[in-house]
């Protein structure tokens, strides 16, 4: 078999367990198009390459993780978070 065809394919249940999220979360991501997959007999399948792409696109950069936040009270006494 061609090596390029041997990519890991996740079911929605397997990916939910791997990411420690609910099965419904994976289905929502697939339906919205945030996560790429394909259907086989009505059941979703998600290639490892799509999982990696999703993870890379949503991993914060070093600059994003170094952001500082502070709480500020406005003139009405409401507290706001300022980034």
Protein Blocks (a to p, Z undefined) as FASTA:
>chain_A
ZZklmpccddfklmmmmnopafklmmmmmmnomagcddeehiacddfklmmmmmmmmmcc
fklmmpccdddddfkopacddZZ
